[in-house]
Amino acid sequence: MDMLSRKYALIEWLVKVENPDLITQVEKIYESSQPNDQDWWDDLSEDEKLGIAEGIEELDQGDSFSYEEVRKGIREKFGI
């Protein structure tokens, strides 16, 4: 079946669907496939933005852990 035939088959099937939950799922798939000009930052809560800003400030001040330090801490904590 070529692409156009597959599309038409989906359209015919979708027209017959009566399940509102299934329609909602199809709508979500459609919406997620559309280009989104909105910046993800705008979807964050003020608390999330504040947490990110605090983390950046800590990094700028040199308050961070290396990957190896984190791995060592996990090994010590969990006895791995």
N, C-alpha and C positions, 0 to 999 in steps of 0.2 A: 504494500500500500504506500503510495507516494505521500509526501507531506501535505499537499492540498486535500487529498482524500481523508487523511487522518484528522485534519482540522474540521472538515465538514462533518465527519462522524462525531467528533466531540461536540460540535454545535448542536447537532440533532439530539444527542444524548442529553446535553445540558437543558435544552428546551423542555424535555420531558421530566426532568428532576423535580420532585415535589418536596424533598427533605430540606427544610430551612437550614439545618446545621451543615449540610453538604454545600448548599449555596454559599453560606458564610465562609466555609473553608476555601471554596473556589475563589471567592472575592479576595480573601487574604493572599492567595497565591498570585492573583492578578495584581493586587496593589503592591506586593513585594517585588514584582517584576518591572514596575514602572520606575523611570528615573526619579530620583528624589533630590530636589534642589535644597532641601532643608538640612542644615548642619546638625549633626547628632548632639552637639553641645546644647542646642536649644531644647532638647528633650530631657536633659538632666534636671534633677531637682536642685534647689539652692544648696541643700546639705551636700549633695554629690559634688557640686562645683566647688564648694568650700573645702571639702576633703581633698580634691585634686589640687587646689591652690596651696593647701597646707603641705601636701606631699612634694610639690615642686619647690616650695620654700625650703623644706628640709633638705632636699637634694642640693639646692643651691648653696646651703650652709655646710655641705659635706656630711650630713647626717644620713648615712646610708649603709647598706650591707652589700658585700660582694656576693656573687653567686656561690662561690666556694664557702663563704661564711654561713650562708643559709643552709647549704647542703650539710656542712659540719654540724650545725645546730640540730637539724632534723635527725641526722645519724645518732647524735648523742641522746636526743630526747626519746627516740623510738628504738634505740639499740640496734640499728641497722648496720 
